[in-house]
């Protein structure tokens, strides 16, 4: 059977994965804090028919090898952690990070998840939580009788509120942000959360705005960094590459048909 059939088939499989990645990016174009995914590819093993440097005559050697590849495969998917646009919401519990870092939340199993989605809520206990009810860590707990519109979060993460009958705000919590040596190594688990892996390294916590940490912007949300125009262009390129691979299969099939019909 012709090698080109399987080579072209690997190309179609790879471009299908590429389209899946692009579709996920486009479907999350309005997801708060979402980061664009990119599919990376690498070529498959080569069959070497002649090794470079093989003696050709008594005085010369073969200058270049004779090799044929066997197609392509997906090497990795990588999140691109560029800054998304900030959208003003006016909501006191909405927050965005400008610069490097993640918010940390505690999931139901007690482990920590990391997110750029700062669309937080204040629950019945006065705690700052995500849409799923996961608590922001370190915990931010507001007094029972706080004045809601008085909640302020400074760029360095200091949370202050006003109490009835008082003229000066009081600080009730200090937020932290966390960064990783290799954020691309984080594992996405859904719900806008990422989990650390051996590739990402351990989280490094710190006060916002210090030691390379991003700043907190209250009453803003970071939107997705997906560019619709770029993704549409990527989709067209992937579609054409898929078509070209299918044409290679059709051509190989035609050649096999010709060979099969040589004897009548």
Residue frames relative to the residue before (quaternion, step in Angstrom):
aa qw qx qy qz dx dy dz
X 1.0000 0.0000 0.0000 0.0000 0.00 0.00 0.00
X 0.5476 -0.6513 0.4161 0.3207 3.57 -1.01 0.82
X 0.5303 -0.6519 0.4548 0.2951 3.52 -0.98 0.97
X 0.6289 0.5852 -0.3374 0.3850 3.56 1.00 -0.80
X 0.5573 0.6004 -0.4026 0.4085 3.61 1.12 -0.46
X 0.7241 0.4248 -0.2401 0.4874 3.55 0.83 -1.00
X 0.6070 0.5523 -0.3532 0.4491 3.59 1.08 -0.65
X 0.6858 0.4697 -0.2778 0.4816 3.56 0.91 -0.96
X 0.6163 0.5506 -0.3465 0.4438 3.59 1.06 -0.71
X 0.6349 0.5137 -0.3340 0.4707 3.60 1.04 -0.74
X 0.6203 0.5388 -0.3386 0.4587 3.58 1.10 -0.65
X 0.6502 0.5023 -0.3146 0.4753 3.59 0.99 -0.80
X 0.6430 0.5182 -0.3223 0.4627 3.59 0.98 -0.81
X 0.6608 0.5148 -0.3037 0.4541 3.57 0.96 -0.87
X 0.6929 0.4650 -0.2863 0.4709 3.58 0.93 -0.85
X 0.5742 0.5544 -0.3836 0.4645 3.58 1.16 -0.45
X 0.6416 0.5001 -0.3146 0.4891 3.58 1.02 -0.80
X 0.6216 0.5424 -0.3324 0.4570 3.58 1.05 -0.77
X 0.6548 0.4987 -0.3040 0.4797 3.58 0.96 -0.86
X 0.6183 0.5407 -0.3425 0.4561 3.60 1.02 -0.77
X 0.6585 0.5065 -0.3026 0.4672 3.58 0.98 -0.86
X 0.6572 0.5032 -0.3063 0.4702 3.58 0.95 -0.88
X 0.6412 0.5275 -0.3236 0.4538 3.59 0.98 -0.84
X 0.6424 0.5111 -0.3247 0.4697 3.59 1.03 -0.75
X 0.6251 0.5296 -0.3384 0.4628 3.58 1.02 -0.73
X 0.6931 0.4810 -0.2809 0.4575 3.57 0.84 -0.97
X 0.6568 0.5121 -0.3242 0.4487 3.59 1.00 -0.75
X 0.7310 0.3858 -0.2273 0.5149 3.61 1.20 -0.45
X 0.2863 0.7973 -0.4975 0.1864 3.58 1.18 0.40
X 0.7519 0.3300 -0.2041 0.5330 3.61 1.17 -0.49
X 0.4444 0.6815 -0.4612 0.3541 3.60 1.24 0.37
X 0.4632 -0.7101 0.4614 0.2612 3.57 -0.69 1.13
X 0.8523 0.1364 -0.1242 0.4895 3.56 -0.88 1.01
X 0.4301 0.7082 -0.4729 0.2997 3.63 1.22 0.08
X 0.2045 -0.7701 0.5951 0.1048 3.55 -1.11 0.81
X 0.5644 -0.6428 0.4236 0.2981 3.53 -0.96 0.99
X 0.2611 -0.7386 0.6025 0.1528 3.55 -1.10 0.81
X 0.1129 -0.7775 0.6163 0.0549 3.56 -1.13 0.72
X 0.3040 -0.7395 0.5732 0.1794 3.57 -0.95 0.90
X 0.1527 -0.7729 0.6124 0.0647 3.57 -0.91 1.00
X 0.1784 -0.8003 0.5697 0.0560 3.58 -0.99 0.88
X 0.0769 -0.7683 0.6312 0.0731 3.53 -1.30 0.38
X 0.5223 -0.6412 0.4574 0.3269 3.56 -1.15 0.61
X 0.5096 -0.6558 0.4794 0.2835 3.53 -1.25 0.60
X 0.7465 -0.4008 0.2889 0.4457 3.54 -1.36 0.06
X 0.3348 -0.7444 0.5493 0.1790 3.56 -1.14 0.70
X 0.3191 -0.6982 0.6047 0.2121 3.50 -1.20 0.64
X 0.1982 -0.8012 0.5588 0.0812 3.55 -0.57 1.20
X 0.1870 -0.8010 0.5643 0.0710 3.55 -0.65 1.16
X 0.7804 0.0256 -0.0281 0.6242 3.57 1.22 -0.46
X 0.3283 -0.7655 0.5277 0.1665 3.55 -0.77 1.06
X 0.4944 -0.6394 0.4999 0.3112 3.56 -1.01 0.84
X 0.7535 0.3501 -0.2834 0.4789 3.55 -0.97 0.91
X 0.4568 0.6682 -0.4594 0.3657 3.56 1.31 -0.02
X 0.5110 -0.6484 0.4501 0.3404 3.63 -0.84 0.84
X 0.2304 -0.7693 0.5836 0.1205 3.56 -0.88 1.01
X 0.7547 -0.0124 0.0166 0.6557 3.54 1.10 -0.82
X 0.7316 -0.3934 0.2964 0.4713 3.56 -1.26 -0.22
X 0.7756 0.3487 -0.1647 0.4997 3.57 1.16 -0.62
X 0.7671 0.3324 -0.1750 0.5201 3.61 1.17 -0.36
X 0.2306 -0.7360 0.6165 0.1582 3.52 -1.37 0.35
X 0.6072 -0.5361 0.4327 0.3959 3.54 -1.29 0.35
X 0.3482 -0.7903 0.4615 0.2032 3.65 -0.50 1.10
X 0.7972 0.1432 -0.0690 0.5824 3.60 1.08 -0.65
X 0.4958 -0.6637 0.4620 0.3165 3.59 -1.09 0.61
X 0.3211 -0.6781 0.6100 0.2548 3.53 -1.35 0.20
X 0.1325 0.8012 -0.5613 0.1596 3.53 -0.36 1.31
X 0.0985 -0.7684 0.6275 0.0785 3.54 -1.19 0.54
X 0.3741 -0.7560 0.5027 0.1892 3.54 -0.86 1.02
X 0.3683 -0.7369 0.5320 0.1957 3.53 -1.32 0.36
X 0.7746 -0.3761 0.1838 0.4741 3.55 1.10 0.57
X 0.5447 -0.6078 0.4963 0.2959 3.51 -1.32 -0.52
X 0.0429 -0.7697 0.6338 0.0634 3.53 -1.30 0.37
X 0.5696 -0.5750 0.4583 0.3673 3.54 -1.28 0.40
X 0.2640 -0.7827 0.5472 0.1351 3.57 -0.76 1.05
X 0.7778 -0.1857 0.1727 0.5750 3.59 0.95 -0.87
X 0.2267 -0.6904 0.6477 0.2291 3.50 -1.40 0.11
X 0.1113 -0.8197 0.5619 0.0033 3.54 -0.82 1.01
X 0.3374 -0.7138 0.5757 0.2127 3.54 -1.03 0.84
X 0.2850 -0.7490 0.5792 0.1493 3.55 -0.99 0.92
X 0.1667 -0.8401 0.5127 0.0595 3.58 -0.30 1.27
X 0.2056 0.7510 -0.5938 0.2029 3.56 0.61 1.10
X 0.6126 -0.5792 0.3985 0.3613 3.56 -1.20 0.55
X 0.3065 -0.7312 0.5796 0.1884 3.55 -0.97 0.89
X 0.6197 -0.5409 0.4070 0.3971 3.58 -1.25 0.34
X 0.3770 -0.7130 0.5472 0.2236 3.57 -1.14 0.70
X 0.1419 -0.7807 0.6059 0.0571 3.53 -1.02 0.91
X 0.3681 -0.7323 0.5317 0.2134 3.56 -0.77 1.04
X 0.1276 -0.8144 0.5648 0.0391 3.58 -0.84 1.02
X 0.3589 -0.7445 0.4895 0.2781 3.59 1.09 -0.63
X 0.5529 0.6065 -0.3914 0.4163 3.60 1.28 -0.08
X 0.4748 -0.7207 0.4272 0.2697 3.58 -0.72 1.07
X 0.7186 0.4378 -0.2624 0.4723 3.63 1.11 -0.54
X 0.5400 0.5899 -0.4183 0.4306 3.60 1.25 0.14
X 0.0267 0.8045 -0.5904 0.0600 3.54 -0.95 0.94
X 0.1252 -0.7656 0.6276 0.0654 3.52 -1.20 0.63
X 0.3190 -0.7110 0.5907 0.2093 3.53 -1.27 0.48
X 0.1373 -0.7545 0.6362 0.0849 3.55 -0.87 0.98
X 0.7311 0.3058 -0.2625 0.5505 3.52 -0.44 1.24
X 0.7427 -0.4175 0.3034 0.4266 3.52 -1.29 -0.37
X 0.5869 0.6002 -0.4313 0.3305 3.55 -1.10 0.67
X 0.2306 -0.7444 0.6144 0.1230 3.51 -1.41 0.30
X 0.4341 -0.6059 0.5816 0.3258 3.51 -1.33 0.36
X 0.2562 -0.7554 0.5800 0.1651 3.58 -1.14 0.63
X 0.0412 -0.7850 0.6181 0.0026 3.56 -0.99 0.90
X 0.3855 -0.7025 0.5499 0.2356 3.55 -1.25 0.49
X 0.2982 -0.7777 0.5327 0.1498 3.56 -0.65 1.16
X 0.7452 -0.4391 0.2755 0.4195 3.56 -1.34 0.15
X 0.7044 0.4525 -0.2764 0.4718 3.61 1.07 -0.64
X 0.6188 -0.5939 0.3258 0.3979 3.57 1.27 0.24
X 0.5856 0.5671 -0.3788 0.4380 3.58 1.25 -0.14
X 0.4982 -0.6614 0.4805 0.2887 3.55 -1.30 0.27
X 0.1205 -0.7463 0.6493 0.0833 3.51 -1.19 0.72
X 0.2616 -0.7696 0.5688 0.1254 3.57 -1.19 0.57
X 0.0066 0.8242 -0.5606 0.0798 3.54 -0.88 0.95
X 0.3430 -0.6885 0.5924 0.2397 3.51 -1.35 0.39
X 0.5231 0.6308 -0.4029 0.4075 3.58 1.32 -0.05
X 0.0710 -0.8352 0.5453 -0.0031 3.56 -0.39 1.23
X 0.3721 0.7164 -0.5077 0.3009 3.61 1.12 0.57
X 0.0572 0.8448 -0.5246 0.0889 3.56 0.56 1.23
X 0.2456 -0.7327 0.6156 0.1545 3.50 -1.40 0.33
X 0.3484 -0.6846 0.5891 0.2509 3.56 -1.33 0.28
X 0.2656 -0.8020 0.5158 0.1424 3.58 -0.50 1.20
X 0.7571 -0.4077 0.2688 0.4340 3.58 -1.34 -0.04
X 0.6729 0.4720 -0.2918 0.4892 3.58 1.23 -0.37
X 0.5423 -0.6339 0.3920 0.3879 3.57 1.28 0.04
X 0.5114 0.6478 -0.4187 0.3788 3.58 1.24 0.29
X 0.4433 -0.6663 0.5360 0.2687 3.52 -1.18 0.67
X 0.0477 0.8137 -0.5698 0.1046 3.59 -0.58 1.19
X 0.5376 -0.5885 0.4907 0.3520 3.54 -1.38 0.21
X 0.7160 -0.4215 0.3223 0.4536 3.56 -1.31 -0.04
X 0.6822 0.4609 -0.2799 0.4937 3.61 1.20 -0.50
X 0.5755 -0.6080 0.3715 0.4014 3.60 1.27 -0.03
X 0.4464 0.6808 -0.4672 0.3448 3.61 1.24 0.19
X 0.4268 -0.7288 0.4816 0.2340 3.56 -0.85 1.01
X 0.4363 -0.6537 0.5520 0.2785 3.54 -1.09 0.78
X 0.1413 -0.7951 0.5884 0.0400 3.55 -0.93 0.98
X 0.4374 -0.2168 -0.8577 0.1615 1.59 -1.76 1.80
X 0.6323 -0.5851 0.3547 0.3634 3.55 -1.10 0.76
X 0.1576 -0.7366 0.6513 0.0912 3.50 -1.17 0.80
X 0.0486 0.8050 -0.5837 0.0946 3.57 -0.34 1.27
X 0.2319 -0.7910 0.5566 0.1040 3.56 -0.69 1.13
X 0.5839 -0.5848 0.4199 0.3751 3.62 -1.08 0.64
X 0.6346 -0.5802 0.3630 0.3591 3.56 -1.15 0.68
X 0.7853 0.3246 -0.1584 0.5028 3.60 0.96 -0.77
X 0.2950 0.7820 -0.5099 0.2035 3.61 1.12 0.54
X 0.4527 -0.6410 0.5432 0.2986 3.54 -1.25 0.48
X 0.4481 -0.7512 0.4064 0.2642 3.57 -0.38 1.26
X 0.7141 0.4634 -0.2791 0.4444 3.59 0.78 -0.93
X 0.6225 0.5616 -0.3421 0.4244 3.58 1.26 -0.21
X 0.4595 0.6886 -0.4556 0.3273 3.61 1.24 -0.13
X 0.0349 0.7890 -0.6113 0.0507 3.57 -0.79 1.03
X 0.1176 -0.7563 0.6412 0.0555 3.52 -1.11 0.80
X 0.3076 -0.7686 0.5336 0.1728 3.56 -0.56 1.15
X 0.6738 -0.5046 0.3526 0.4087 3.56 -1.26 0.28
X 0.7041 0.4129 -0.2747 0.5083 3.59 1.16 -0.41
X 0.6630 -0.5943 0.2751 0.3628 3.57 1.23 0.54
X 0.4681 0.6633 -0.4690 0.3479 3.62 1.15 0.23
X 0.2006 -0.7853 0.5806 0.0771 3.55 -0.75 1.16
X 0.0136 0.8093 -0.5834 0.0671 3.58 -0.66 1.15
X 0.0840 -0.7817 0.6168 0.0379 3.57 -1.18 0.63
X 0.3710 -0.6678 0.5893 0.2629 3.50 -1.40 0.21
X 0.2354 -0.7479 0.6041 0.1425 3.55 -1.10 0.74
X 0.6185 -0.5597 0.3857 0.3944 3.61 -1.08 0.60
X 0.8066 0.2621 -0.2100 0.4864 3.58 -0.95 0.92
X 0.6680 0.4621 -0.3128 0.4924 3.59 1.26 -0.04
X 0.3803 -0.7445 0.5134 0.1939 3.53 -1.15 0.71
X 0.7423 0.3529 -0.1936 0.5357 3.57 1.22 -0.46
X 0.4618 -0.6759 0.4913 0.2975 3.60 -0.97 0.78
X 0.2478 -0.7428 0.6016 0.1579 3.55 -1.24 0.51
X 0.4173 -0.6893 0.5290 0.2662 3.58 -1.06 0.75
X 0.1427 -0.8219 0.5502 0.0377 3.57 -0.78 1.06
X 0.8128 0.0323 -0.0056 0.5816 3.64 1.15 -0.35
X 0.2341 -0.7286 0.6248 0.1550 3.51 -1.38 0.32
X 0.2580 -0.7827 0.5503 0.1345 3.56 -0.53 1.17
X 0.1753 -0.7571 0.6188 0.1146 3.53 -1.27 0.51
X 0.1955 -0.7257 0.6387 0.1650 3.54 -1.31 0.38
X 0.2589 -0.7750 0.5683 0.0969 3.52 -1.23 0.60
X 0.0853 -0.7885 0.6076 0.0429 3.52 -1.06 0.77
X 0.2970 -0.7474 0.5758 0.1468 3.55 -1.33 0.37
X 0.5826 -0.5815 0.4375 0.3619 3.54 -1.18 0.60
X 0.7909 0.0861 -0.0243 0.6053 3.58 1.07 -0.78
X 0.1562 -0.8310 0.5261 0.0910 3.63 0.22 1.20
X 0.5814 0.5834 -0.3793 0.4216 3.60 1.16 -0.49
X 0.6420 0.5348 -0.3214 0.4455 3.59 1.23 -0.37
X 0.4625 0.6725 -0.4527 0.3592 3.61 1.27 0.01
X 0.3472 -0.7360 0.5500 0.1876 3.56 -1.14 0.69
X 0.3291 -0.7447 0.5494 0.1875 3.58 -0.73 1.09
X 0.1130 -0.8163 0.5658 0.0278 3.58 -0.86 1.02
X 0.6102 -0.5373 0.3584 0.4588 3.59 1.24 0.15
X 0.7640 0.3505 -0.2838 0.4614 3.57 -1.37 0.14
X 0.5879 -0.6070 0.3380 0.4144 3.57 1.21 0.65
X 0.5545 0.6179 -0.3807 0.4073 3.58 1.21 0.48
X 0.1707 -0.7485 0.6334 0.0971 3.53 -1.27 0.62
X 0.2053 -0.7686 0.5941 0.1189 3.55 -1.11 0.72
X 0.5193 -0.6409 0.4619 0.3260 3.62 -1.04 0.73
X 0.1180 -0.7532 0.6421 0.0806 3.55 -1.27 0.52
X 0.6882 -0.4385 0.3523 0.4583 3.55 -1.29 -0.01
X 0.6490 0.5282 -0.3172 0.4464 3.58 1.13 -0.63
X 0.6785 0.5051 -0.3027 0.4393 3.60 1.01 -0.72
X 0.4014 -0.6860 0.5031 0.3394 3.56 1.08 -0.71
X 0.6277 -0.5408 0.4027 0.3890 3.56 -1.29 0.17
X 0.5519 -0.6143 0.4418 0.3505 3.59 -1.12 0.60
X 0.1969 -0.7464 0.6265 0.1078 3.53 -1.14 0.78
X 0.1701 -0.8214 0.5409 0.0619 3.55 -0.43 1.23
X 0.1413 0.7972 -0.5802 0.0888 3.52 -1.21 0.45
X 0.6341 -0.5230 0.4166 0.3883 3.51 -1.33 0.16
X 0.5258 -0.6490 0.4380 0.3324 3.61 -0.83 0.90
X 0.8029 0.2929 -0.2253 0.4679 3.53 -1.00 0.87
X 0.7137 0.3854 -0.2420 0.5326 3.59 1.30 -0.06
X 0.8537 0.1503 -0.1154 0.4851 3.55 -1.23 0.61
X 0.7483 -0.4247 0.2175 0.4608 3.56 0.91 0.89
X 0.5085 0.6436 -0.4280 0.3796 3.60 1.24 0.05
X 0.5254 -0.6278 0.4765 0.3206 3.54 -1.20 0.62
X 0.4825 -0.6537 0.5045 0.2922 3.57 -1.28 0.34
X 0.4176 -0.6839 0.5416 0.2543 3.55 -1.22 0.57
X 0.1169 -0.7745 0.6198 0.0476 3.55 -0.93 0.96
X 0.2500 -0.7862 0.5505 0.1274 3.57 -0.44 1.24
X 0.8120 0.2351 -0.2269 0.4836 3.54 -1.27 0.69
X 0.6354 0.4381 -0.3520 0.5296 3.56 1.20 0.62
X 0.1589 -0.7411 0.6388 0.1323 3.54 -1.33 0.40
X 0.3756 -0.6979 0.5588 0.2443 3.56 -1.10 0.72
X 0.2906 -0.7729 0.5419 0.1569 3.56 -0.66 1.08
X 0.6934 -0.4512 0.3498 0.4396 3.57 -1.30 0.15
X 0.3702 -0.7285 0.5289 0.2290 3.57 -1.10 0.67
X 0.3893 0.7213 -0.4794 0.3137 3.59 1.25 0.33
X 0.2245 -0.7464 0.6141 0.1242 3.56 -0.95 0.97
X 0.4045 -0.7385 0.4854 0.2354 3.57 -0.51 1.20
X 0.6444 0.5281 -0.3265 0.4464 3.59 0.95 -0.86
X 0.6681 0.4974 -0.3027 0.4632 3.58 0.89 -0.93
X 0.6686 0.4974 -0.3087 0.4586 3.59 0.93 -0.84
X 0.6302 0.5216 -0.3406 0.4635 3.61 1.03 -0.68
X 0.6359 0.5069 -0.3236 0.4836 3.58 1.03 -0.75
X 0.6444 0.5144 -0.3169 0.4687 3.58 0.96 -0.86
X 0.6379 0.5299 -0.3270 0.4531 3.58 1.03 -0.77
X 0.6452 0.5124 -0.3243 0.4648 3.60 0.98 -0.82
X 0.6504 0.5119 -0.3151 0.4645 3.59 0.95 -0.88
X 0.6691 0.4966 -0.2999 0.4645 3.59 0.92 -0.90
X 0.6443 0.5240 -0.3251 0.4524 3.58 1.00 -0.79
X 0.6674 0.4878 -0.3037 0.4738 3.59 0.95 -0.86
X 0.6339 0.5175 -0.3357 0.4665 3.59 1.00 -0.74
X 0.6217 0.5310 -0.3299 0.4720 3.58 1.07 -0.76
X 0.6600 0.5087 -0.3033 0.4622 3.58 0.95 -0.89
X 0.6516 0.5162 -0.3214 0.4535 3.58 0.98 -0.84
X 0.6389 0.5109 -0.3303 0.4708 3.59 1.01 -0.74
X 0.6478 0.5065 -0.3229 0.4686 3.58 1.02 -0.78
X 0.6202 0.5304 -0.3410 0.4667 3.59 1.10 -0.67
X 0.6148 0.5409 -0.3454 0.4585 3.58 1.08 -0.70
X 0.6421 0.5084 -0.3221 0.4749 3.58 1.02 -0.77
X 0.6503 0.5125 -0.3169 0.4628 3.58 0.95 -0.84
X 0.6484 0.5140 -0.3164 0.4640 3.57 1.00 -0.82
X 0.6507 0.5076 -0.3117 0.4709 3.58 0.96 -0.86
X 0.6384 0.5244 -0.3205 0.4633 3.57 1.03 -0.80
X 0.6412 0.5183 -0.3210 0.4660 3.58 1.01 -0.80
X 0.6536 0.5078 -0.3117 0.4666 3.58 0.97 -0.83
X 0.6410 0.5056 -0.3271 0.4759 3.58 1.02 -0.74
X 0.6304 0.5333 -0.3311 0.4567 3.56 1.05 -0.76
X 0.6385 0.5199 -0.3254 0.4649 3.58 0.99 -0.79
X 0.6632 0.5041 -0.2979 0.4663 3.56 0.96 -0.93
X 0.6615 0.5163 -0.3054 0.4500 3.59 1.00 -0.81
X 0.7304 0.4273 -0.2280 0.4816 3.58 1.12 -0.63
X 0.3702 0.7367 -0.4973 0.2699 3.62 1.23 0.20
X 0.7503 0.2955 -0.1871 0.5611 3.57 0.99 -0.78
X 0.0913 -0.8093 0.5803 0.0033 3.53 -0.66 1.14
